[in-house]
Amino acid sequence: MPDPGQDDQAGTADRRGGAPGRGRAQQRVIRAALEKTERIIVLADSSKFGDVALSTVVPINRVSVIVTDTGADPVEVERIAGEGVEVILVEPDKAKSAVNT
């Protein structure tokens, strides 16, 4: 059995086979910081929509804004917007050209 204080990397997994997760200790620090914020803004590409994580750092209804690309599943976008989250969809090519100007 792992040491309860150990950072055991019990983080998220994505549909492509798993992105590196955040350990429990890091999650506690993030959660504590998020409790003090007035507004949470998430930047996530469309591949992150619809995935189920092994752990949740913050519930979706605490998020103020999500910025993502137009490839996000429209059903999932609507569901998230229904939770009161502002969802901003960005055309990937336009965003790239705006950064390079």
Backbone torsions as a table, in degrees:
resi	resn	phi	psi	omega
1	MET	NA	133.2	-178.2
2	PRO	-70.6	153.5	175.6
3	ASP	-63.4	129.4	-178.3
4	PRO	-58.2	-24.6	179.0
5	GLY	-86.0	-7.6	-176.4
6	GLN	-71.3	141.0	176.9
7	ASP	-84.7	93.6	-166.9
8	ASP	-93.9	9.4	176.9
9	GLN	58.3	40.8	176.6
10	ALA	-85.7	67.2	-173.2
11	GLY	-103.6	-146.1	-174.8
12	THR	-91.8	162.1	174.1
13	ALA	-133.9	142.1	178.0
14	ASP	-111.7	174.2	-173.0
15	ARG	-68.7	-12.8	179.6
16	ARG	-90.1	6.0	175.2
17	GLY	116.3	3.7	171.0
18	GLY	112.8	120.0	171.7
19	ALA	-94.8	157.0	178.1
20	PRO	-56.9	132.3	-177.8
21	GLY	-91.4	174.8	174.9
22	ARG	-102.1	138.9	178.9
23	GLY	-74.4	166.0	-177.5
24	ARG	-59.7	-41.1	-179.0
25	ALA	-62.8	-43.3	179.3
26	GLN	-66.3	-38.4	177.3
27	GLN	-61.1	-41.0	179.4
28	ARG	-62.1	-40.5	179.4
29	VAL	-65.8	-44.7	179.6
30	ILE	-62.6	-46.4	179.5
31	ARG	-59.0	-43.4	179.8
32	ALA	-61.8	-41.9	178.6
33	ALA	-66.2	-41.8	-178.8
34	LEU	-66.1	-29.5	178.0
35	GLU	-63.7	-24.8	-177.5
36	LYS	-92.7	-6.5	-176.2
37	THR	-89.6	150.6	176.2
38	GLU	-89.4	-29.1	-174.5
39	ARG	-141.9	128.8	178.7
40	ILE	-111.7	125.1	178.4
41	ILE	-117.4	126.7	-178.0
42	VAL	-110.6	133.0	172.8
43	LEU	-112.2	114.4	-176.5
44	ALA	-144.8	132.5	176.3
45	ASP	-73.0	163.7	-172.3
46	SER	-61.2	-21.4	179.9
47	SER	-66.9	-15.9	-179.1
48	LYS	-85.2	-10.6	-177.0
49	PHE	-80.7	134.1	177.5
50	GLY	89.2	-9.2	177.5
51	ASP	-77.7	147.1	176.5
52	VAL	-105.8	124.7	-178.9
53	ALA	-89.1	157.0	176.2
54	LEU	-74.0	-21.7	178.8
55	SER	-146.4	159.3	179.7
56	THR	-120.4	128.4	178.0
57	VAL	-84.6	-39.8	-179.9
58	VAL	-147.4	137.5	177.8
59	PRO	-67.3	149.4	-175.1
60	ILE	-59.6	-32.5	-178.1
61	ASN	-73.5	-4.3	173.2
62	ARG	-92.7	-10.4	-179.5
63	VAL	-82.4	134.4	178.6
64	SER	-86.9	-45.5	-174.0
65	VAL	-141.2	139.7	168.6
66	ILE	-120.9	129.0	175.1
67	VAL	-109.2	124.8	-178.4
68	THR	-147.2	174.9	178.4
69	ASP	-88.9	166.0	-175.2
70	THR	-70.2	-3.0	177.0
71	GLY	-80.8	-3.9	-179.0
72	ALA	-64.4	142.6	178.7
73	ASP	-58.2	118.5	-177.0
74	PRO	-60.3	-32.0	178.1
75	VAL	-66.0	-43.2	179.3
76	GLU	-67.3	-40.3	177.7
77	VAL	-60.1	-44.3	179.2
78	GLU	-63.7	-40.7	179.0
79	ARG	-62.4	-44.1	-179.8
80	ILE	-66.3	-42.8	177.4
81	ALA	-61.4	-34.2	177.6
82	GLY	-65.2	-19.2	176.5
83	GLU	-85.0	2.5	179.4
84	GLY	91.4	11.7	-179.5
85	VAL	-92.3	130.8	174.1
86	GLU	-75.7	124.4	179.3
87	VAL	-110.7	120.7	178.7
88	ILE	-106.1	118.4	179.2
89	LEU	-99.0	132.3	-176.7
90	VAL	-122.9	133.9	173.5
91	GLU	-69.6	122.1	-176.2
92	PRO	-56.0	-43.6	-178.4
93	ASP	-65.7	-39.4	179.8
94	LYS	-68.5	-38.9	178.7
95	ALA	-64.1	-41.4	179.9
96	LYS	-63.3	-44.9	-178.5
97	SER	-68.4	-32.1	178.7
98	ALA	-67.4	-35.2	179.2
99	VAL	-70.3	-34.7	-175.8
100	ASN	-84.3	-0.8	179.7
101	THR	-92.7	NA	NA
